[in-house]
Amino acid sequence: MEPSPATQVTCCIAGCGPAGAVLGLLLARSGVDVLVLEKHGDFLRDFRGDTLHPSTLRLFDELGLAERLLAVPHQEAPVLPVSTDAGDLILADFRRLPGRFRFLAFMPQWDFLDFVVGQARRLPGFELRMRAEALGVLEEGGRVVGLTWHDPDGQPHQVRARLTVAADGRDSRLRRAAGLRPTVFGAPIDVLWFRLPRRPTDELATFGRLAAGHLLVLIDRGHYWQVAYVIPKGSADELRGHGLDRLRASVAELVPFLADRVDALESWDDVRTLRVQVDRLRRWFRPGLLCIGDAAHAMSPIGGVGINLAVHDAVATANLLARPLRDGTLSSWHLARVQLRRLLPTVVTQGVQRTIQRRFVFPLLAGRLSTTGPPAALRLLGRSPSLQGLTARAIGIGILPEHVRSPSSPALAGPVRPPGRA
Ligand SMILES: Cc1cc2nc3c(=O)[nH]c(=O)nc-3n(C[C@H](O)[C@H](O)[C@H](O)COP(=O)(O)OP(=O)(O)OC[C@H]3O[C@@H](n4cnc5c(N)ncnc54)[C@H](O)[C@@H]3O)c2cc1C
């Protein structure tokens, strides 16, 4: 089929996950016309990251949107408790953080994305096309000048843009089409995700469960528990071979109050295997093209920081690029500044995640780490409220958190509060 005549926009973003949606909102708010393409028909995909950290809530506060965002149903976790065979301890205490947001908010990602897109759609420069799959890049003289996409009928289209953004996740097609290849660091774990009913009488909120050979995280989703059952990399098929009863029995043994409802897992169709992947691009850009979020750096689920890094990438991108995009002065130097700004938080966070995976999670799963006497570092953490405050800061705020500095077009959204007033 012949492509229809090319559309012209200032910025075209492939992928409407947390990175693409927030970047679309911020650029439109700055008066940049932006087209976001999302290959799915809705955001209703289960088992995605669901945590909004204090630094991300603060960004929405700076946009004057925190109250409206927190009016969306969610659960708040002021502490992250962990249960071991030797007793319970607190890994992170968000109540010790400065500012208004002293908790992790657990909000289904589809609700979060609906909210962001709902705000963006109020802005005249924002357009979102669903069921629009980006296929490749348009190039002229070594510069990316837009992308190609197809609609659900397979009709090809072209968009020409001053800037093309790959925010299409960790298997980014656009990144591949642009010839950018990430360095893969590997990960020794995968995660089985499933739901179990949560009863009003269940006293616990979100918590982790450690035992020799096992690591589970149970996320309180109101009427159900979302369970992350961490397994050694590549062992999902072997586990399936043992039968579902073995998984049910393991969950019931590790978390006895779930024993009366593990039968809610009726078949393996109720259990998803999520491949954990940690990688990073050496160069996040080419002339005319920038990768952000998982497309630039796939994160491990440890710490649940992936959404937050993706959102902060989007904020840094808007801070540094909105003006040159609007003025038509965008150059590769501006794109390099985005990478420079976001590299340190990414490298350090991935480094910490990889160390925890290698030194703690994998030995635990291999049964080489006993939790009848938790490792000294955990015992120390459990005894020290100040350390629990530090881990809360590392998880909830992270390194070099962004603030919204991109201009707000006077005709558009309300004023941005200066940083520090949260
Ligand atoms: C097991 C697991 C658990 C996790 N748990 C958490 C957690 O609790 N908290 C947390 O913060 N993070 C978590 N993460 C990580 C988090 O989900 C990601 O880091 C985050 O979603 C990245 O956002 P993104 O916008 O960059 O990419 P994505 O969320 O992957 O969004 C990319 C979007 O692009 C779309 N797309 C893909 N290809 C195309 C195309 N060709 N054309 C158009 N659209 C396209 C996709 O449909 C998707 O909507 C977890 C990850 C894993 C693997």
The ligand as a Gaussian input file, in Angstrom:
#p B3LYP/6-31G(d) Opt

LIG

0 1
 C        8.606000      -7.610000      36.179000
 C        8.649000      -6.109000      36.157000
 C        8.057000      -5.412000      37.197000
 C        8.142000      -4.029000      37.244000
 N        7.595000      -3.367000      38.286000
 C        7.728000      -2.037000      38.361000
 C        7.175000      -1.305000      39.447000
 O        6.548000      -1.854000      40.345000
 N        7.352000       0.042000      39.454000
 C        8.022000       0.699000      38.468000
 O        8.186000       1.928000      38.535000
 N        8.514000       0.036000      37.406000
 C        8.382000      -1.298000      37.337000
 N        8.886000      -1.962000      36.249000
 C        9.515000      -1.225000      35.152000
 C        8.509000      -0.320000      34.419000
 O        7.353000      -1.033000      34.037000
 C        9.165000       0.315000      33.215000
 O       10.461000       0.768000      33.553000
 C        8.353000       1.530000      32.712000
 O        7.048000       1.135000      32.362000
 C        9.054000       2.169000      31.511000
 O        8.232000       3.152000      30.934000
 P        8.385000       3.519000      29.389000
 O        7.345000       4.546000      29.086000
 O        9.793000       3.820000      29.083000
 O        8.095000       2.154000      28.606000
 P        6.797000       1.227000      28.608000
 O        6.068000       1.326000      29.885000
 O        7.254000      -0.103000      28.158000
 O        5.871000       1.877000      27.514000
 C        6.148000       1.756000      26.127000
 C        4.852000       1.968000      25.351000
 O        5.151000       1.947000      23.972000
 C        4.200000       1.137000      23.304000
 N        4.868000       0.639000      22.094000
 C        5.777000      -0.364000      22.008000
 N        6.215000      -0.484000      20.743000
 C        5.554000       0.448000      20.007000
 C        5.568000       0.827000      18.635000
 N        6.355000       0.191000      17.747000
 N        4.760000       1.831000      18.234000
 C        3.950000       2.484000      19.114000
 N        3.889000       2.161000      20.427000
 C        4.699000       1.174000      20.872000
 C        3.820000       0.068000      24.301000
 O        2.571000      -0.482000      24.004000
 C        3.828000       0.867000      25.602000
 O        2.576000       1.452000      25.862000
 C        8.812000      -3.340000      36.196000
 C        9.369000      -4.052000      35.131000
 C        9.317000      -5.435000      35.124000
 C        9.955000      -6.179000      33.991000

